[in-house]
Amino acid sequence: MTTTTITNVPLLDLQAQYEPIKDDVLAAVTEVLDSKRFIGGPKVEELEAEINAYSGTKTAIGVSSGTDALVVALMALEVGPGDEVITTPFTFFATVGSIVRVGATPVFVDIDPTTYNIDPNQIEAKITSKTKAIIPVHLFGQMADMDPIVAIAKKHNLYIIEDAAQSIGSTYKSDDGNHYKAGALGDVGTFSFFPSKNLGCAGDGGMVVSNNVEIGEKIRLFRNHGAAQKYYHDFVGGNFRLDPLQAAILSVKLPYLEGQHHARRANAAYYNEKLSGVVEIPKILDKCDTIYNQYTIRSENRDAIAEALNKANVGNAIYYPVPLHLQNCFAELGYKVGDMPHSELAAKQVLSIPIYSELNHAQQDYVIDTIKSV
Ligand SMILES: *Cc1c(COP(=O)(O)O)cnc(C)c1O
């Protein structure tokens, strides 16, 4: 009999994810290399159709990253100088960086402290005559509470761009009785295929989905320098194209995604059972499921827990240590400490721990015991 003693657990194990699909990935890559279709082409179109079907949307546009998905969506919706865009300060930098890059002004609304997603109850107070769009972020794999956000957007004639970079395949049960996948409730939804997202490629990649085919076609133009016909430009867009090599890899991986979401949920259930009462466990709304891109615990002893995990060689990360309204590069916006109290407190107390689909109970026990030792 052999027993292996666990001495470390990574935050994410990309090798374990790659091993069972290696031959198929290499075959797909070889096919692209042999075809010499290195820009656009059938592999990108196939993936677009697959993600579109998966998301229950009407159109999908492959792009170069989750960041570029946001930028190109904002460009195509003609959000720019003089416009305000409402969003959360508790997100990855790209959400807000993209708003500023198109020349618009981000307007922050604090989070619901239990879900870490934008608090819909605080949105209307921030709407002005300049407000053009809302970007709810579906953080850690759980969608924001979309029904009230959609109602507010309708009432004030605003666009909704769902930043679903962390939440591809996550669902929301609307009051209309239907279940919607991330990206299907807004005017536009954006995904990232950064390697640490649930559906990750071997580099950078992203996708925009929409139920509005007209907006989708405009995004398609902006993705490629605003040219419907080569060398004839109707708009100034950019090079925001998805590589066919990445698209081919993603098409190999997509069929496994639901199974991986399921495994993450099972791992979360195990943590929930063992860690409730020890730390605050993730709160998932009844209307939502989550794909657990992160399993994020919360504690006043966060720093001590992180130190113990580091000592035990357990991967962990703080998403996010500095809310965006307090970043140096946004100082001109005039926010100060205390303006977004829930985001600021969350930044001091949250900690994400390993939740990847290949994680086993023995590894989880090692993580749990380390946390309990604090
Ligand atoms: C990862 C992420 C992005 C950016 O995606 P990239 O593909 O890394 O450019 C944007 N928003 C959120 C919330 C993210 O987590």
Ligand as a Chemical Component Dictionary entry (heavy atoms), coordinates in Angstrom:
data_LIG
# 
_chem_comp.id                   LIG 
_chem_comp.type                 NON-POLYMER 
_chem_comp.pdbx_formal_charge   0 
_chem_comp.three_letter_code    LIG 
# 
loop_
_chem_comp_atom.comp_id 
_chem_comp_atom.atom_id 
_chem_comp_atom.alt_atom_id 
_chem_comp_atom.type_symbol 
_chem_comp_atom.charge 
_chem_comp_atom.model_Cartn_x 
_chem_comp_atom.model_Cartn_y 
_chem_comp_atom.model_Cartn_z 
_chem_comp_atom.pdbx_ordinal 
LIG C1 C1 C 0 -9.649  38.460 -17.046 1  
LIG C2 C2 C 0 -10.593 39.600 -16.998 2  
LIG C3 C3 C 0 -10.643 40.578 -18.006 3  
LIG C4 C4 C 0 -9.628  40.679 -19.090 4  
LIG O1 O1 O 0 -9.426  39.573 -19.840 5  
LIG P1 P1 P 0 -8.035  39.378 -20.643 6  
LIG O2 O2 O 0 -8.331  38.250 -21.568 7  
LIG O3 O3 O 0 -6.989  39.056 -19.627 8  
LIG O4 O4 O 0 -7.735  40.636 -21.371 9  
LIG C5 C5 C 0 -11.626 41.540 -17.926 10 
LIG N1 N1 N 0 -12.503 41.577 -16.919 11 
LIG C6 C6 C 0 -12.470 40.677 -15.922 12 
LIG C7 C7 C 0 -13.479 40.761 -14.828 13 
LIG C8 C8 C 0 -11.493 39.673 -15.912 14 
LIG O5 O5 O 0 -11.453 38.796 -14.908 15 
# 
loop_
_chem_comp_bond.comp_id 
_chem_comp_bond.atom_id_1 
_chem_comp_bond.atom_id_2 
_chem_comp_bond.value_order 
_chem_comp_bond.pdbx_ordinal 
LIG C1 C2 SING 1  
LIG C2 C3 SING 2  
LIG C2 C8 DOUB 3  
LIG C3 C4 SING 4  
LIG C3 C5 DOUB 5  
LIG C4 O1 SING 6  
LIG O1 P1 SING 7  
LIG P1 O2 DOUB 8  
LIG P1 O3 SING 9  
LIG P1 O4 SING 10 
LIG C5 N1 SING 11 
LIG N1 C6 DOUB 12 
LIG C6 C7 SING 13 
LIG C6 C8 SING 14 
LIG C8 O5 SING 15 
# 
